[in-house]
Amino acid sequence: MNMDSRDNFKQTIFTYYKNISADLIPLTLLSSLCDKIADYYYDQYTRFRQQYPKSTKRYSAFQLKDIDHPQTKKIVVDFFKNELGTKYRDNSKLLLGMTDKELEDFEQWWYDFERL
């Protein structure tokens, strides 16, 4: 079974986030974010297909359930921090469906996680 292309990964991710953003995030910015997420997951799936040959089918096409992974959330937050500086919170909350408190809790959780 062949693996979907990186572009297919990106298109799935882009479509998902475009629907959530309701055009409140510029498409060029959203596209750049989706490039980063697609790159990360394409690399992960490629590695997992080699590491777990019995799971080839699972890692053949991007699965939207992976969007909820903490690593994806971290990529989103970091991307907007790098692109928008202190204004990262609004776009992060929009795409992640979080409140101010939930985003703050997530950032604290990630900070603690990295220091384990």
C-alpha positions as CSV (number, residue, x, y, z in Angstrom):
1,M,0.0,0.0,0.0
2,N,1.4,3.4,-1.1
3,M,1.6,6.4,1.2
4,D,-0.3,9.5,0.3
5,S,1.9,12.4,-0.9
6,R,2.9,15.2,1.4
7,D,0.6,17.5,-0.7
8,N,-2.3,15.2,0.1
9,F,-1.4,15.5,3.8
10,K,-1.3,19.3,3.5
11,Q,-4.6,19.5,1.7
12,T,-6.4,17.5,4.3
13,I,-5.0,19.6,7.1
14,F,-5.6,22.9,5.2
15,T,-9.2,22.0,4.5
16,Y,-9.8,21.2,8.1
17,Y,-8.3,24.4,9.4
18,K,-9.8,26.6,6.7
19,N,-13.3,25.4,7.8
20,I,-12.5,26.3,11.4
21,S,-10.9,29.6,10.6
22,A,-13.9,30.9,8.6
23,D,-11.5,33.1,6.7
24,L,-10.5,35.0,9.8
25,I,-6.9,33.9,9.3
26,P,-5.2,35.0,6.0
27,L,-4.9,32.1,3.6
28,T,-1.1,32.6,3.1
29,L,-0.6,32.4,6.9
30,L,-2.8,29.4,7.2
31,S,-1.0,27.7,4.2
32,S,2.4,28.2,5.8
33,L,1.1,26.7,9.1
34,C,-0.3,23.7,7.2
35,D,3.1,23.2,5.5
36,K,4.7,22.9,8.9
37,I,2.1,20.5,10.2
38,A,2.2,18.4,7.0
39,D,6.0,18.2,7.0
40,Y,6.0,17.0,10.6
41,Y,3.3,14.3,10.1
42,Y,4.7,13.2,6.7
43,D,8.0,12.6,8.4
44,Q,6.4,10.9,11.3
45,Y,4.2,8.6,9.1
46,T,7.2,7.7,6.9
47,R,9.2,6.7,10.0
48,F,6.3,4.8,11.6
49,R,5.7,2.8,8.4
50,Q,9.2,1.6,8.5
51,Q,9.2,1.1,12.3
52,Y,5.8,-0.7,12.4
53,P,5.4,-2.7,9.1
54,K,2.1,-4.2,10.3
55,S,0.6,-0.7,10.6
56,T,1.3,0.3,7.0
57,K,-2.4,1.0,6.3
58,R,-2.7,3.2,9.4
59,Y,0.2,5.4,8.2
60,S,-0.8,5.6,4.5
61,A,-2.9,8.7,4.7
62,F,-3.1,11.5,7.2
63,Q,-5.8,10.9,9.8
64,L,-7.6,13.9,11.2
65,K,-7.6,12.3,14.7
66,D,-3.9,13.3,14.8
67,I,-4.9,17.0,14.7
68,D,-5.8,16.7,18.4
69,H,-2.3,15.5,19.3
70,P,-0.5,17.8,21.7
71,Q,2.4,18.1,19.2
72,T,0.0,19.6,16.6
73,K,-1.2,22.1,19.2
74,K,2.4,23.0,20.0
75,I,3.2,23.5,16.3
76,V,0.2,25.8,15.9
77,V,1.1,27.9,19.0
78,D,4.8,28.1,18.1
79,F,4.0,29.0,14.5
80,F,1.7,31.9,15.5
81,K,4.2,33.1,18.2
82,N,6.9,33.3,15.5
83,E,4.7,35.0,12.9
84,L,2.6,37.3,15.1
85,G,4.6,37.8,18.3
86,T,2.3,38.7,21.2
87,K,-0.8,38.6,19.0
88,Y,-0.5,34.8,18.6
89,R,-3.2,34.0,21.1
90,D,-6.3,34.9,19.0
91,N,-5.3,32.7,16.0
92,S,-4.2,29.9,18.2
93,K,-7.4,29.9,20.2
94,L,-9.5,30.0,17.0
95,L,-7.8,27.0,15.4
96,L,-7.5,25.0,18.5
97,G,-11.0,25.8,19.8
98,M,-9.6,26.9,23.1
99,T,-10.5,29.6,25.6
100,D,-7.8,31.9,27.1
101,K,-7.6,29.7,30.1
102,E,-7.3,26.5,28.1
103,L,-4.5,27.9,26.0
104,E,-2.7,29.1,29.1
105,D,-3.1,25.7,30.7
106,F,-1.9,24.0,27.6
107,E,1.2,26.2,27.4
108,Q,1.9,25.5,31.1
109,W,1.4,21.8,30.6
110,W,3.8,21.8,27.6
111,Y,6.4,23.8,29.6
112,D,6.2,21.3,32.4
113,F,6.3,18.4,30.0
114,E,9.5,19.6,28.4
115,R,11.2,19.8,31.8
116,L,10.4,16.2,32.8
